[in-house]
Amino acid sequence: MNIKFEEREELKEKIKDVNNLGFGQYFTDYMFLMNYDEDTGWHDARIVPYDNISLPPSAMCLHYGQTIFEGLKAYRNGDKVFLFRPDENFKRMNRSNDRLCIPPIDEEFMVEALKKLIDLERDWIPDSKEASLYIRPFVIAIDPKLGVHPSGSYLLMIILSPSGPYYKDGLAPIKIYVEDKYVRTVKGGLGTAKAGGNYAASLKSQVEAEEKGFSQVLWIDGVNRKYIEEVGSMNIFFVTEDEIMTPELSGSILPGITRKSIIELLKSEGKKVVERRISIEEILTLHKEGKLLEIFGTGTAAVISPVGELFYEGTEIIVNNGEIGEISNYLYNELTDIQWGRKKGPEGWQVEV
Ligand code: COI
């Protein structure tokens, strides 16, 4: 909803203190919109004041979940502002679109449109090492129809939220519950798409895990119930003496852009990174033998998030004495140095606005 000018100035002052920010709670003055219909294709790209939108109660997204989203960030370094690999987000958006029968967008056009919006909202980008401007592009199906078919019309939006760390304790290692009851998705389902429904499917499990004192759940595969997939809001990596491993993109895991970047960074430094099937039993054994050195998650919102504890069917796996490990710490610094433009990253990773 539009807030009065004076109130927005007050809000801007308030959130200069990063501790008041939280994640995804406050939104900037403007947003980007673009419509699709079958006759015109994508059209009417526009930047307008952030405000409520009006939809018919019959809009298809409200009934059948034909909606996808993306997440990326803008980082401030003095007067400079950087986006991190935004082309990858719009590529992934198109893969999600394809899976949900949403027409493709022009990826290059979207990067340029995003740069315009960010430039307009520069003032909202926090000047902090711990906070950034979270960017949420998304598409909703808006045909006013109740038949179960792909919609013929869509609305694409980008909203912006100055945000602090996703986890309230920042880099403090988190406790994760290995989900043994619910299933997020299976191969052939929506798991590789960034679809709202995947997150809806995770809520029950997330609530129950939180009630038990955990901040996230780790999903295991829905068929064998033994291979590790991903955490609620991030991909996951395991560090042993010999290698760094992460579950392969099996067809039910979200292909994270931070995941991909971390693999590329580690490989460029000559580290051994393997993407393969990893069973929870293997992790238990590695832990028992003292060979599991670190676990960390990767995600746009979560950045690099050390895991201090995994809990699986009554067994507690305490990792690195519940403290942040050397590799997680190194990767956090390396990645954030590149994202904030304090260090030159690989070609194309830093897009200045
Ligand atoms: C992100 O990391 O951008 C995500 O989309 C995860 C979550 C906030 C849903």
Residues whose N, C-alpha, C, O or C-beta is under 5 A from the ligand:
A	BS01	COI	G71 L72 S233 G299 T300 A301 A302
